[in-house]
Amino acid sequence: MLAERVSKQNMAAAVSSKAKGERRREERAFWLFISPWVVGFICFVGGPMVASLFISFTSYNVIEAPEWLGFSNYAGLFNDNLFFQSLKVTALYVVMAVPFTIIVSLLLAVLLNFKVKGQSFFRTIYYAPTIVSGVSIAFLWSWLLNPDFGVVNSLIYQLIGVKGPGWFTSTAWVVPSFVLMRFTALGSTVVIFLASLQSLPDELYEAAAIDGAGRMTRFFNITIPLISPVILFNSIVTLIHSFQIFTEAYVITKGGPEWGSFFYILYLFDTAFAQFRMGYASAQAWILFIIIFALTMLSLWISRKAVHYEYDNKH
């Protein structure tokens, strides 16, 4: 009896030792496969972030050694009119671009989800501009929205006989013009929405149709709640990208007219690489990080009751 008990204990110990060995091998394999990402993050993301945080408290022009200033750069930002102008222009763009991107992307995804002839072709057409250079897209839109010979203004005049707006040359229209340019940058957002729509169960729609629910009722009462996590994800990603608008403004307007498109990243770029005030630019970057982080947390907090996860429906 005693021998049998000892034998069982030895067997359990052997099994436990084998399991621990397998876990250690899996752990080593995990760190081995993830090591390129870890090294890349430390060298190209984490390290520069820590360095920029230190530099933001200094006066640094790349050539000379950094000189410690404390919070002077941050204090200077809040007395800088251009800082507030760039923040105001960027905020206006974000308020307009995020709803535009989400609503138009969702509508396009719904249309592309219909099984019609040439469906794959249309999906490819809507995604194709996403892989094209941002500079090329900017030049294309600068031609399309040219107030004198642009295609858009020509169509407006031919259709309704009204002279089109100045677009990039007008302080009132320059930000909406950049929002309109989002139309060729919706590919990734549309693909994510399309994937979420294709994963929805047909049984719910069939049951709702039997009960007499129309398409609009099914869309707002079934589709929207079921894909609400995806809407939240796309909204946050679009929010972050909108705060980082740079290429379009740098290529087309350079911040004009009359500082009307002087976006935050454009000012940061000018401070760092035109004036070589790396400390001040680093402070700008960290202020932007704090703003984006705060708005992301606020979005997650606000969405707690509006977003319906599958886990919530099971409990």
Order of alpha helices (4+ residues) and beta strands (2+ residues): alpha-alpha-beta-beta-alpha-alpha-alpha-alpha-alpha-alpha-alpha-alpha-alpha-alpha-alpha-alpha-alpha-alpha
